[in-house]
Each structure stands twice: as C-alpha cells, then as structure tokens.
Amino acid sequence: MTVSYAKKTVADIPVAGRRVLVRVDFNVPTDPNGRILDDRRIRAALATIRYLIEQGARVILVSHFGRPGGHPNPAYSLRPVAERLEQLLGQPVIFVPEAVGPAAEAAVRNLQAGQVALLENVRFYPGEEQNDPAFAEQLARLADVFVNDAFGTAHRAHASTVGVARFLPAVSGFLMERELTTLGTALESPRRPLVAIIGGAKISSKIGVLNNLLPRVDSLLVGGGMANTFLKAQGCEVGRSLVEDDRLPDARDILARAGAKLVLPVEVVVAAAPRPDALPMVVAADQVPPDQMILDVGPRTVDEFARICASAGTVIWNGPLGMAEVAPFAEGTLGVARALARSQAVSIVGGGDLVGILDQMGLAEQMSHVSTGGGATLELLEGKVLPGVAVLQDKASA
C-alpha cells in the first residue's frame, strides 16, 4: 500500500454550523491526585479547536485517557482535562459524562455555533479498542464530519480513529497535518545531508526503523542500550551491559549493509549499576571492564555526533542515548541535544522518553519539530501505513 502524507485538512471543507467530531489525544500524564503534570498534548490541539470555534462549528472532542480496560473508572475521567482545556481556550468547555448514548446526543443537540464539548473517555467502552462498527456508528451519529487530530493514536485501528471514518467524511486537523508533512518530507525529500540518530534500550523495537532509514539517510548514528548489541556484534567486550543476544545476527546484517553510514559510540560511560549515586567512568567502547555496564555515550562520542549534526541538513532523532532518566547518565543525550540546537539543521525529535528529557532541560523548544507521537512516529519511520491516516481523504481526491 502506497503511503500518502498529503491529506485534506479541516481547512479544506465547510464547517460553519456543522457538528464536527474531533479525535484529539488528551492522554496526558497526571499525578495520583489527578493533577495534570504536562499539558503539551492539550496545547498541541488548540490550533484546530480554535479554528473550528472561529468558523462557527459545533465542536465535539473525543479522546482516550489511560487504560481503563473498556469500562468506566473515575480515575481515568477526562473531567480534569476539560477544566484545563477551558483555561487554555478562555471559554467554557462542556464536559459530557458519556461518549455515546442519550446524554451525549442531548449535549450535542444543544451545542451552539462556536461552543466546545468534551466527551468522556472513549476507552470506557469495549467497542472502542475492538473497533466495533456499532460503537463507531454511535459516535458518528453525533456529528456531520470527522477530523482526526490525534497523531499519537494514528497507529491504532480503533473506533474513534478509524471506525467513524466509515460513516463520516474524514479529514486531518492541523496537528496531524504538521506531523505528516514534517515527517513525510524528512523521509521522502529531506534537506540533505539526512542524519538519523536512533537510541533507546533495545534493537528489537527499532529493527524496522533502522531497515527503513538505512537506504534513505546519509548517516545513521546509534546510541542507547541498543548500541551495545551492535558493539558486541563487532566483537567488543561490553561487560554486564544490556545486550539482546538473539538480535546479534540482525545487528551483523545491518553493519554489513550500512558500511560507513553507521556510526557507533567510540567512547562510553560505564558504572556498576544505573543508580544516582553510581561512580561513572569514561572508557573506550571496546574496553568496557567485565564488572561494568554501558549507561551513556562518552564525550568523544558526543563530539563525533555533534560534528555530523553540524553539517546536516535534516536530523531525525528518536530515543535517548543513555539511561538519561538517571542523572549521571543524561549528559550524552543533553550534549547532543545542545549541539543539535546550535546547528542549522531541520531537527525532528520524537519518542516520549527523549521528549520528556528535552522538555525538562528546556531544549525541546529549540528543536524544529517535536513529534507528539510515540508508537505512531516509530511506525511512520518504519514506513508503515498508519490506519488512522489511511482513512483520511487524500488532498488529490475530489
């Protein structure tokens, strides 16, 4: 199936006075008391919501939140999200305690032009994750048109991402459009040289990404725990480091095909354990003591990655370069991020762990594009067709 990134958007269709069902991704992190810790995903949807308000649409928002298992659970209610959205929009948001059924239908019936309603967590219903046609039809009954602005869930074939498109005209929101345009351009017609930085713990979760990027990129920089498997495949001693021995043949295959394109750490930071009170030590990547484990890339590796990024036209980065959630082992990730921020490259970063780290350090805003997708970003980088994108109308269609 051919991947098409050019989809009709909400700006391509008439919405004034119409009931518009917008799939958003309001699955935000909260503390045990339900307080929202990071509202990035809510803010990311504001452009589409505000446009619809200005156009006089009747806006019906639908989202999941957590994993309630297909039944109502007050701990996963979207009510606190409605309150935060109200603050951000500067106008009332009607919270509807159901996603489908009489109460939802009555709330939508009473909506006036420019008003916004947020339905209760769509995962309170088993039909959502089952992509049940009957449930999707109930959702679709609330609206005249469907807008998917939830890139972070576009890899899920659920009722609120795919099923409703069988019953309503389906287009993208502005966030979805930006994600598809940015990532699609980086893959298909990037400003070169194109550099990919791939980190994270395991090679097994990124094999598809590596294979899809390898023929496209000019340089492929690998860090994080997954680099250990490549180092061992090269014959390096990696001590007690995380290694996926069953993936060594995959690593050798990629090394053979990549040649000089693939850049691995030349220097690493090791310690006896990944603890805040650990005593880190910098060693050559092929001289890891048998009682130590690789937990970050070293300064020479940061310098090499920074040098390559400095001359890049586009950099795609997914996954941290070390166990960055533990303070002593975040320096490699932060060093490369600072270098990328200084470069002239179009910088595209994704992956929840990496984005969270860059956010904490105030570096996320210095990147050209911070993807809101986790699994969706990875699957797109693998070259997969995302179900929630495939059902949207193409720009070229009548």
C-alpha angles and dihedrals in degrees: 000000000000116000113234118189096176106091132165112259135210087265090063096062135056111259106161109127092356128124105246120194108205120193105211131175106236094156092132128168115258137182123243089272093056095254112149110244099187124018097184092118092051092049090048090063096049096092092060094042093048092048091054091048091051091049091054097247123153100241121212114182123200127185144152123237123197124320108299092163100240098302135086116277120171090213088068099044117135092217093105089050090054089054093050092046089052090056093049095046095043092224136083120284115203109223112211112202091213134048096210137010136058097321092051092045092049092048091051092045089058095047115118127209110287095018123125130215127185116206121217120266107304090211089069083085123069090216091069100069091032089057086227110191093217091054092045089052090052090054092045091052088070095063150039097217138018125225120188111205096154105101090164090067098035091107090061119087095212131146094258095046103037112001098064090055088071089066105031138043103265128210137157130261123230095265091052090047092051093049094048094044095047098043093037092052091047090055101039109028110006129169102256148271087053113204126186122197112196121186138153134109106287136040089206092070093049104040091105092049093049093048093048095046098043098079092040103050133073092211132017114198116194126196140146125062091318090067089065091067090053092048091051089047087058090054098259121148107241101178114209094342123139107270131168100218092184088060097053092100090054090049092050090049092052092045090052094049097040100052112170092353091078114078118191129185113284093189130028142188114238136185138167092253139359096257130133089238094050120126105236120209129192116225139161111274091245095048104062111151113241093242095050135079130216109246105161144005116267131238094266090053091049089051092050093047090046091051091054092046091049091067096036125114094200131014123193112192126185124171134011120280096229142003087299096168086074107070101228090055100048097079096089093053092045093046093054091044091054090049091049091050089055094049127091092232125119098252120206118181130182144164124085096249094050095043091049092053093047090047092054091051095045093245100112093079090056092064122090093232133008109197117224091206127091109174091012092057091048093049092048090051087051088058094247123149108245111224093217090055098041092062094056120099114262119239091239095052120103 
